[in-house]
């Protein structure tokens, strides 16, 4: 495990330790390929190294290996059934895009869109929300002034009202985010029943963060993506405009929150539930309000964006979201259809 990292003109020094001892390792800058790997290493990350012993027990690194995921062949649904992937509705915020969300619901009902889009809507069997159903209260500075609904119970009542028009044959699966009514530390239990009763009354399935589900044999890893902030902040090559790249790092680390002590709160538990023990077919997260997707070693990696316009806090942070765009995944072909409900329908 990496406990210290120091970059110099000569290369990168690390302090690594296991349960028995520690060592200082060095990656020379002239070993370009290994040096690029070293720059991406995170504190608290578990790695394997191949090294030669130098002076004063310094280990000169020959290669670095991450836990990573193996190349994977998709499990596929036997029929062309689809899942709509959502996150970060932020119901209760003045910036919640109610008009666009209602347009999405009307599309699911087959009321709008051309023939191909209506045919696609008819194949959607699952709606999966990766956290931040509501905006919450007291989550960030000056949030109160940006709330349309300032009571947390009423935010969930409004969220249920927005979801109740979704066709009954579509199953709704929801995990919490950092704005939802549950503990802040990972792993998060499902949204508290005290607040979530309106969602439960709809027949929604409320799960914790992280969760692993299987739909027609397709395994989906769900996490809100809180630790993406830490990954992006710790990696010069990462940005909030490309969250799928940070999600790939989590797969390489085989852990959903590999850095300890930054913005992501991690609960102390006997078992680490944040380890990515089983390799999924799909990895779905949200949090950063940027809809992007990619494939990594056979895994479909999707960050499902948001239904909230840019907030003042995001403006201060220089983050520009792309709201109102939804990815729909065909669980048989793994084709991803992106639909823009701001301008396309």
C-alpha positions in Angstrom: 0.0 0.0 0.0 1.3 3.5 -0.9 1.5 5.7 2.2 3.7 8.6 0.8 4.4 10.0 -2.7 7.0 12.7 -3.6 7.7 13.9 -7.1 11.1 15.4 -8.1 12.9 16.3 -11.3 14.7 13.0 -11.0 11.6 10.9 -10.6 9.0 9.8 -8.1 9.7 8.5 -4.6 7.1 6.3 -2.8 6.9 4.9 0.7 5.1 1.6 0.5 4.2 -0.8 3.3 2.5 -4.1 4.1 1.5 -5.8 7.3 5.1 -6.5 8.2 7.4 -3.7 7.0 7.9 -0.7 4.7 10.2 0.3 1.9 11.2 3.3 -0.1 10.9 2.9 -3.8 12.0 5.1 -6.7 10.8 5.4 -10.2 13.4 7.2 -12.4 12.1 9.8 -14.8 14.1 8.4 -17.7 12.1 5.1 -17.5 9.3 6.9 -19.3 6.7 4.2 -19.5 7.0 3.3 -15.8 7.3 6.9 -14.8 3.9 7.7 -16.5 2.4 4.9 -14.4 4.0 6.3 -11.3 2.4 9.7 -11.8 -1.0 8.1 -11.8 -0.5 6.2 -8.5 -2.8 7.4 -5.6 -2.1 7.5 -1.9 -3.5 4.4 -0.1 -3.6 2.5 -3.4 -2.6 -1.2 -3.3 0.0 -2.0 -6.0 2.5 -4.6 -7.0 6.0 -3.6 -8.0 8.9 -5.3 -9.7 12.2 -3.7 -8.5 15.9 -4.0 -8.1 17.7 -3.2 -4.9 19.9 -0.1 -5.0 22.0 1.7 -2.4 20.8 2.0 1.2 17.9 -0.4 0.5 16.3 1.9 -2.0 14.3 -0.1 -4.5 14.5 1.0 -8.1 11.2 0.1 -9.8 11.2 -1.9 -13.0 7.4 -2.1 -13.4 4.2 -1.3 -11.6 1.1 -3.5 -11.7 -2.4 -2.5 -10.5 -5.0 -5.0 -9.2 -7.1 -4.1 -12.2 -9.8 -6.1 -13.9 -9.3 -8.9 -16.4 -10.6 -8.7 -19.9 -14.2 -9.5 -19.8 -16.8 -10.9 -22.2 -20.3 -9.4 -21.6 -23.0 -11.4 -20.1 -25.9 -10.5 -22.3 -29.7 -10.5 -21.8 -31.5 -13.1 -24.0 -33.9 -10.4 -25.3 -33.3 -6.8 -26.4 -34.5 -5.2 -23.2 -33.2 -1.8 -22.0 -32.2 0.0 -18.9 -32.4 3.8 -18.6 -29.6 5.1 -16.4 -30.1 8.3 -14.4 -28.6 10.1 -11.5 -28.6 13.5 -9.7 -32.2 14.6 -10.2 -31.8 17.1 -7.3 -35.5 17.5 -6.8 -36.2 20.4 -4.5 -33.5 22.6 -6.1 -34.5 25.7 -8.1 -32.3 24.3 -10.8 -34.1 21.0 -11.1 -35.1 20.7 -14.7 -38.8 19.8 -14.2 -39.9 20.5 -17.8 -37.2 18.3 -19.3 -37.8 15.5 -16.8 -41.5 15.5 -17.5 -40.6 15.3 -21.2 -38.5 12.2 -20.4 -41.4 10.6 -18.6 -43.7 11.4 -21.5 -41.2 9.7 -23.8 -41.2 6.6 -21.6 -45.0 6.5 -21.9 -44.7 6.6 -25.7 -46.3 10.0 -26.0 -43.5 11.8 -27.8 -40.6 11.1 -30.2 -40.4 9.6 -33.6 -41.0 5.9 -34.4 -37.5 4.7 -33.5 -37.5 6.6 -30.2 -40.9 5.3 -29.3 -39.8 1.8 -30.1 -36.8 2.3 -27.9 -39.0 3.6 -25.1 -41.1 0.5 -25.3 -38.0 -1.7 -24.6 -37.1 0.1 -21.4 -37.8 -2.2 -18.5 -35.6 -0.7 -15.8 -34.9 2.8 -14.6 -31.8 3.0 -12.4 -31.0 6.1 -10.4 -27.5 6.3 -9.0 -28.1 8.7 -6.2 -29.0 12.3 -5.4 -32.7 11.9 -6.0 -33.3 15.1 -4.0 -31.1 18.2 -3.4 -31.2 17.8 0.4 -30.7 20.6 2.9 -27.4 22.0 4.2 -25.2 20.1 1.8 -23.0 23.0 0.6 -22.6 26.7 1.3 -25.5 29.0 0.3 -27.5 26.0 -0.8 -30.6 27.1 1.2 -31.0 30.1 -1.1 -31.1 27.8 -4.1 -33.8 25.5 -2.8 -37.4 25.6 -4.1 -38.4 23.1 -1.5 -36.7 23.6 1.9 -38.2 20.6 3.7 -36.5 17.3 3.2 -39.7 15.2 3.6 -41.4 17.4 1.0 -38.5 17.0 -1.4 -39.0 13.2 -1.4 -42.8 13.7 -1.8 -42.1 15.8 -4.9 -39.6 13.3 -6.2 -42.2 10.5 -5.9 -44.7 12.7 -7.7 -42.3 13.2 -10.6 -41.8 9.4 -10.8 -45.3 8.2 -10.4 -46.2 8.8 -14.1 -43.6 6.3 -15.2 -45.3 3.2 -16.6 -46.0 0.4 -14.1 -44.0 -2.2 -16.0 -40.8 -0.2 -15.5 -39.0 -1.2 -12.3 -37.3 1.7 -10.5 -34.0 1.0 -8.7 -32.5 3.7 -6.5 -29.3 4.0 -4.5 -28.4 7.1 -2.4 -26.0 9.9 -3.1 -24.3 12.4 -0.8 -27.4 14.7 -1.0 -29.8 12.0 0.1 -31.3 11.2 3.5 -28.8 8.6 4.8 -25.4 8.7 6.4 -22.7 10.5 4.5 -19.9 7.9 5.0 -19.5 5.0 2.5 -20.8 2.4 2.3 -24.2 4.1 2.5 -27.3 2.3 3.6 -30.4 2.8 1.5 -32.3 6.1 1.8 -34.0 6.3 5.2 -37.5 4.9 5.2 -38.6 7.9 7.3 -38.0 10.0 4.2 -38.3 7.5 1.4 -41.8 6.2 2.1 -43.3 8.0 -0.9 -40.7 6.2 -3.1 -41.4 2.9 -1.5 -45.1 3.4 -2.1 -44.4 3.5 -5.8 -42.8 0.1 -5.6 -39.3 1.4 -6.0 -36.4 -0.8 -5.0 -34.1 1.1 -2.6 -30.6 -0.2 -2.2 -27.4 1.0 -0.6 -24.2 2.5 -2.1 -22.5 0.4 -3.5 -24.8 -2.3 -4.8 -24.5 -5.0 -7.3 -27.6 -6.1 -9.2 -28.3 -8.7 -12.0 -30.8 -7.9 -14.7 -31.5 -10.8 -17.1 -28.0 -12.1 -16.2 -26.2 -8.8 -16.8 -24.3 -7.7 -13.7 -24.4 -4.0 -12.9 -22.2 -2.3 -10.2 -24.0 0.8 -8.8 -22.2 3.6 -6.9 -23.0 7.3 -6.7 -19.4 8.2 -7.4 -18.5 10.4 -4.4 -14.9 9.4 -4.6 -14.6 10.7 -8.2 -13.9 14.1 -6.7 -10.8 12.7 -5.0 -9.6 10.8 -8.0 -9.9 13.9 -10.2 -8.2 16.2 -7.6 -5.3 13.7 -7.2 -4.6 13.1 -10.9 -3.4 16.0 -13.1 -4.6 14.3 -16.3 -8.2 13.9 -15.0 -11.1 16.4 -15.2 -14.7 16.7 -14.3 -15.5 16.9 -18.0 -14.4 13.2 -18.4 -15.7 11.3 -15.3 -15.6 8.0 -17.2 -11.7 8.2 -17.1 -11.8 8.6 -13.3 -14.3 5.6 -13.1 -11.7 3.5 -15.0 -9.2 4.3 -12.3 -11.6 2.9 -9.7 -11.8 -0.3 -11.7 -8.0 -0.4 -12.0 -7.7 0.0 -8.2 -10.5 -2.6 -7.7 -11.9 -0.2 -5.0 -14.6 2.5 -5.1 -12.8 4.9 -2.7 -9.1 4.1 -2.9 -7.9 7.3 -1.2 -8.5 7.8 2.5 -8.7 11.2 4.2 -9.9 13.5 1.4 -13.5 14.5 0.7 -14.9 11.0 0.7 -16.0 9.9 4.1 -15.4 6.2 4.7 -17.0 4.3 7.6 -14.8 2.0 9.7 -16.2 -1.5 9.3 -14.9 -5.0 9.7 -15.4 -5.9 6.1 -14.4 -3.4 3.3 -17.6 -3.3 1.2 -16.0 -0.9 -1.2 -13.7 -3.5 -2.8 -14.7 -4.4 -6.3 -14.6 -8.1 -5.6 -16.6 -9.3 -8.7 -16.1 -7.9 -12.1 -19.3 -6.3 -13.4 -20.6 -6.1 -17.0 -21.7 -2.4 -16.4 -20.3 0.1 -13.9 -22.9 3.0 -13.4 -22.2 6.1 -11.4 -23.1 9.8 -11.3 -22.2 12.6 -8.9 -20.2 14.9 -11.2 -23.2 16.0 -13.5 -21.5 15.0 -16.7 -23.0 12.3 -18.9 -20.2 10.3 -20.5 -19.5 6.6 -21.2 -16.8 4.3 -22.4 -15.7 0.7 -22.4 -12.8 -0.6 -20.3 -11.6 -4.1 -20.7 -15.0 -5.2 -21.8 -16.9 -3.4 -19.0 -19.4 -0.7 -20.0 -18.6 2.4 -17.9 -21.4 5.0 -17.7 -21.7 8.2 -15.8 -25.3 9.2 -16.2 -25.2 13.0 -15.8 -27.8 15.1 -14.1 -31.2 16.8 -14.3 -30.0 20.0 -12.5 -28.8 23.1 -14.2 -25.5 24.7 -13.2 -25.5 25.9 -9.6 -23.7 28.9 -8.3 -21.4 26.6 -6.4 -20.5 24.8 -9.7 -19.9 28.2 -11.3 -17.4 29.1 -8.6 -15.7 25.7 -9.1 -15.6 26.2 -12.9 -17.6 23.1 -13.5 -20.0 23.1 -16.5 -22.5 20.2 -16.5 -24.4 18.7 -19.5 -27.8 18.1 -18.0 -30.9 16.5 -19.4 -29.0 13.9 -21.5 -29.9 10.3 -20.7 -28.1 7.0 -21.6 -30.3 4.0 -22.4 -28.4 0.7 -22.5 -29.6 -2.3 -24.5 -28.8 -5.2 -22.2 -28.5 -7.7 -25.1 -26.3 -5.7 -27.6 -24.8 -3.3 -25.0 -25.5 -0.5 -27.4 -25.8 2.9 -25.7 -28.5 5.3 -26.9 -28.1 8.9 -25.7 -31.2 11.1 -25.8 -31.1 14.9 -25.2 -34.3 16.0 -23.5 -33.2 19.6 -23.5 -33.2 20.1 -27.3 -33.8 16.8 -29.2 -37.4 15.9 -28.3 
